[in-house]
Amino acid sequence: MSNFKNQYFALRHGQSKANVLKIVLSDLKDGKKEEYTLSEMGEEQVKLSVKKGKRRSVAR
């Protein structure tokens, strides 16, 4: 049996203003517009994910 050394993590971006408005953006340039960036909740979600990742030695 092989010993696998790779680890994989799935991580979704934080809530965006577009998510709140139930708007699906399919073009990257639209996602960069201020009105569709991360919401305050999304910013907090990202910070929490980074914090958890550092505790687990995932984020560097």
Secondary structure, 3 states (H helix, E strand, C coil): CCCCCCCCCCCCCCCEHHHHCCCCCCCHHHHCCHHHCECHHHHHHHHHHHHHHHHCCCCC
